[in-house]
């Protein structure tokens, strides 16, 4: 029976710096095996995970593009339309009836994904195949960055310090793109072909070289001023790479390797643009380390157990106003309308909007976490959960519960001219000066809602909510 090296792609949709693809092709060169890349769409499970429609479309477009890119290496990509994780072992069982399988996968850390992989591994082994995992989703695999006592870090700053020590010790290395293979066309069983998406992500390019050029241009042209520009949503000051990191069109290792090349003199300099952007990449790893160490987070439990007792108001009409960008707080409304319109939200605005939902409207952070996942093109469970628990003061390394963003002062500081607000809240486009940040001084601007809560009073209630659970902890 012919040996078939199957590269099962999930959130590693690239040909450069792809450990499973490189290892499968190197093994094939030694053994004479054929190589097949495989992607299985699971829309029912995606819906269960609240995956945004725009992210689903980005995945479908990227897979179709990757098919073309791998074809130039003479590696077929079998893109299958499935429904749920439960169907996936059947795919491998059928392939195992025709080939001796050696399956190469990049490990994933969420519970359902681990359960799925265990079932597939069993199906492969039943057919006398091999299932080989690579822990390459993070530069430092979860569990590899520990305190001197051997514990998992629960606070970011010492984690980052230790992470950087390891980075300097081992350096950054990226896998080269595999060389083109000489293999005959494979005779494969029939499977349902991957369906096209709805093209809602059309504004986001999906060609690997184009994405790499975006990353390189950011490191070359913008990262030096990142520490100054990243908090201002009216400025194109961020990398906009989060969607590509989430599905693996580009890797963190590629980003850091390029950063070290383009900012060789400053990436280790405290508070430089390059160092601040590097910190953002390390935050992504930190949350994945935490996720694997504390699997209850997958079950939507707070990291700080006592905060589970907080008595959230959970007013549905206030939640609706927040979702629709109709709270009467311009910066919050502009942020939510950006999310609803584009499938993306500026990082500073994510903090402002999350703080407002939890600490002004007193709505359970899990409602917001789920809504963000249902809309974000860059939705990533670990990063989204970590960010929400930070804002809600329920997580690891969380903002102190008494740190409560004032949405008006945040607006004045980070959208000083109101340009971002005017773009997404056209009802306020004619307002000038401080009125753009608080259009209720003499009466609410026509067509714009009155504020749904009083921030000062809401702040007092938040302090009381947290004081109650902290007192009994």
N, C-alpha and C positions, 0 to 999 in steps of 0.2 A: 504494500500500500504506500502511495506517495506521501512523503512528509510535507506538511503545509504549516509554515510559520504564519500565524494569524496575529496581526497588529490590531488589537481591539482598542479603537480610539474612543475617548469620551470627552474629557475637558483638556485635551492635548492635541488640538487640531492644527498641527504645523508639521513641516518637514525638516526645518532647522531646529537644532537643540531638542530633539525628540529621542529620549533614551530607548523607548520601546521599539521605535522604528529603526534606529541605528543598530540596536542589538539583534533584532530579527533579521536584518539584511546581512550583518556580519556573520551570524550563525548560518544563514543560507549559503554564504560564500564558502564556508567550511564544509557544510554537509550536503550541498546540492539540493536543499529543500526549495520549494516554491514559496513565494511571499504574497500574502493577501492582507490588505488593510480592510478593516471592517468598522462600520458605524451603524448603530441601531437606534432609530428614533423611538421614543416611548411617550407619546403625547398624553396618555392617561396618567402616567406617573408624573409627568411634568405638571399637569393640572393639579395633582395631589400636592405637589411641592410649591404651588402658587407661582410657577414660572411665568413671567410676563410674555405676552404674545409677541412683542417686539424681540425679545431674546430668542424665542423659538424660531422666529423668522431668521434672525442672524445666524443661528446654528445651521439651519437648512441651507442658507445661501453659502455659508462657509464650507459645508461639507461638499456641496456641488463644485465649488471652486477648487477645493483640495483634491477632488477626483481628477480634475484636469492637471493640477500640478504634479500629482503622483504618477499620472499617466506618462509624463515626460521621463520618469525613472523606470518605466515599464512595470510599475506596481499598480495592479487594479485595486480600486476602493469599492467594495461591495457596500452600498448604502441601502439599508433595509427600513421599510416602514413597519414598525411594530406598534404595540399599544401600551404595554406596561412591562415592568421588570420581570413579571412572572413568565413572560413568553421567551425571555432571552436564553435560558438553558436549552430550550428546544432547538434554537438556531445552532448551537454548538453540537448538540446531539446529532443533528442532521449532517453537519459538516464532518463530524467524526465517523459517519457511516461511509464516507467517501475518501477520507484522508486520515493519516496519522498526524494528530494536531500537536503543535507546540504554540501555546497562546501567550502572548506578551502583553502585559497591561501595566498602566501606571496606577498605583494605589490611590483610593479615595477614602475619605475619613468619616463621612456621614454613616449613620447606622444602617439605613436601607441599602445604601451602596455597598457596604461591607457584607450585608446579608446576601445581596444579589451576587457579589463576586464569589462568595463561598459556595453558593448553589451552582454557579457556572464551573467553578473549579472541580466540584464533585462530578458534574456531567462530563467534563473533559477527561478526568481521571478514569471514569467508568469505561470510556472508549480507549483506554491505554495511552492517553495523551498527557502532555505536561502543561502546567499553568504557572507562569513565571511573573512575579510581581516586582515592580520597580518603585521604590519610595522616592520619587523625584518631583513630586508636586511642589515641594518646598526645597529651597536651597539647603537648609538644615532640616533634615527629617524630624517630624514631631517626636519628642522624647530625647533628642540628641543635645538639646540646650538645657542644662540643669544647674541648679545651685551647687555650691560646694558640699552641701549635705545630700545631694542627689535628688532633690525635689524639683518639681515643675515650677517655673517662675509664674507668679500670679500678678506681677506688676511689670509694666512694659519697660521702664527705663533700665533696670538691671538685666532684664532679658536682652534688650538691645545691646547693652555693653558686652555681655557674654557672647551674643551672636556675632558681634563685630570681631571679637578676639578669634573666634573660629574662622571667620571669613579671612582674616589676615594669615591664619595658619595654613588653611587649605587652598585659598585663592578661588577664583571663579574659572570654571571651564565649561564650554558649551560644545555639544555634539555637532559635528559637521553634518551638512545635508548628505544623505547617502548617495553613492554613485549609482548610475543607472544599471539595472540588472539585465541580464540576458536570460529571459525565461519565456517559455511558450505560454500561449493563452490557456487559462485554467478552465476546465469544464466544471461549473458549479451548479448545485441544486437551484431550483427556482425559488425566489423569495419576493415578497411585495416590494416594489421599488420605492425609495424615499419620495415623499410628496413634496411639491414646491411649497414655499411659504406664501405669505400675503404681501410680501415686499414692503412691510412697514418699517424695516430697518435699512431701506435703500440709501439713506444718507450716510451710512457707515460702510466704507469700503471693506471688502473681504479678501482681496488678493494678498497673499502672504508678503510679497515684496513691497507692496504699497503700505501695509501696516508697519513693516520694519523701517521703511523710510520715514513714516510718521514718528516712530520712536527715536530714530537717529536724529531727525530734525529737532525734536524737542530737546534732546540732550546737547545738541550743538548750539541751538539758538535761544532756547527759553529757560533752561534749567538754572542758569546763572542768576536769574532774577526771580526764581520760583518763590523764595521766602517772602518777597515783597508783593508778588502779584497773585498768589494762589488763593487768597481769601476774598478777592473781589469778583463777584459773578459777572459783572459787565465787561471784564477783561478776559481774553483768551489766555489765561495764565497757567492752566493745568494741562496735563499731558493728554487727557481724554483717552488713555490706554486701558482704563479699567474694564471695559467691555471685552477687550481682546485678552487681557489677563484672565478674565473669568472663564473663557472658553478655551484658552490656551493657544491662541493664534501667535502670541508672543509669550516668552517665559520671563520670570523675574531675573533669572540668571543672564539672559540676553540684555535686559534693561541695565543691570548693574555692570556688566562687562562694557557696554557702550558708555555708561556714565563714567566709569574709570578712565576710559579712553578720551572722552571729550572734556572731562573736568578733572584731569589728573592732579591738578594743583589744589583743588578745593573740595573734593568729595569727602575728605576726612576732616575738613575744617568746620568747627562747631557753628551751627546756625547759618552756614552758607546755603545757597539755593540747592546745590547738589546734595549736601548732607541732609537737608530737610526732606528732599524727595526720596532719598535713600531710606529715611525713617518711615515714610509712608509705605514703602515696599516691605520693610521689616514688620510694620503693624499687620500687614496681611498675613505674614507668616506666624506672628504671635497669636492671632486669633485661631489659626488652624491648629497650632500646638495646644491651645487651651481646649479647643473642640474635641480633640482626640483624648485628652486627659480627663475631660469632664463630659461624658456622653449625655448626661441629663440635659445639657444645653440644647441638644437636638430635640428633646421633648418639651422645649419651650419653658424650662425652669430657670428662674433667676440664679445667677452665680452666688449672690448674697442671699442665703436662704430666708433670712428673716423678712426680706422685702416681699416675699410671696403673700404676706399677711396684709399688705397695704390695701385699703378699701377704696379702690378707684371708683369714680362716679360713673364712668362709661355711658355718658349721655349720647344716644344715637344721633340726635340732631346736631350736636356740636361736632361729632366725628364726621358727619356728612359735610358740614361747612368746611372743616379742615381738608377733607379729601378733594373738595371742589374748588378750593382756593377762594372761599367766601367768608373769611373770619373777621374781616374788617381791619386786619393787621397787614399792611401792604407787602412787607418783605416775606411774610409767611405765605400769603396768597400768590405772590409772584413765583415763589419756589414751587408750590404745589402745582401751579399751572404749567411751569416748565416741565415738571415730571409728567404730568398728564399729556402734554402735547408732544414731548420729544422722547420720553422714556429714559431720561437722564436728569440728574439734578447735581448742581455744583456742591462740592463737599461742605463748604461753610454753611450753605443753605440746608443741607441734610441735618446738621447739628441744630440749627435754629428751628427748623420745622419739627424735629423730634422733641426738642425741649419744650416747644409750645404745646404739642399734643399732650405730653405727659404732665408738665408742671404748670401749664395755664389752664388746660381743659380737663386735667385729671382723668385721662383715659389711659387704660392699660397699654403699656409699651408694645405688647404683643399684637394689638390691633394695628399699630403703625408699622411694625416689623413686617407683618403679613401684607399690608397694603403696598409697602415699598417693593417687596418681592414680586407682587403682581403687576408692577409697572416698570421696574428697572431693567434696562437692557444689560446692565452689568451686575445683575443680581447674583450674589454669592452668599451662601448661608452663613459661613463663619464671619465674614466681614460685616454683613448686614446685622446679624445677631449681636456681634461685638459692638458695633456702632450704636445700636439702639440701647443696649444695656449700659453703655457708657453714658449716653444722654439721659437715661432714666435713673442713673445712680443705683443700679441694681447689679452691675456686673463687675468683672475683674478690672482693676485699674480705673474704676468709674469716676466720673466727676462727682465731687462731694455733693450731697443732696441739697445743700444750701446754696450751691452755685446754680443760679437760675438765670438764663439768658433773658434780658429785657429786649423784646423784639424791636422796639422803636430805636433804642440806642444801638443795637446791632445793625439796624438798617442805616442809620446815620453814619456809622463807622465804615461799613463795608460796601454800601452803595451810595456814597455821599452825594452824588449829583442826581440820584434817582433814575439813572438810565436803564438799569435792569428792571426796575419796577414799571417804568413807563412802557417797556416793550411787552411785558406779560400782563400788565393790568392797564389796558388802554383807557379805562374809565378815568384814570388819574393822570392821563398824559399831559394835560394842560396845567397841572399844578407845579409850582415852583418852590424853591427853598425847602424849609422844614415841613411844609404842608404835604409834600410827597410821602413823607415818612409817617405822618399822623394827620390824615385828611379829615379830622373830626373837630378841629378847633372851634369853628364857628357854626358847625353843622356839617354832616357828612356829605362828601361830594356826590353829585347826582349819579345814580346808577350803581353806586358802591355801597356795600352793606355797612351798617353800624357795627362797632366792635362787639363780638359775641361774649366777651368777658372783660372784666377790669383787671389789668395785669397786677396791680398792687395787691388787690384783694386775693387774686388767685395765688400769688406768691405766699401769702400768709397761710392759706389753706394747705399748700404743698408742704411747708415747713411743719405744720401740725401733723400731716399724714405720716411723714417720715419720723418725726419725733416720737410718735406713738409706737411704731414698730421697733425703733432703736432702743426705746426705754425697756421694752419687754424682751429684747434679744439676749 
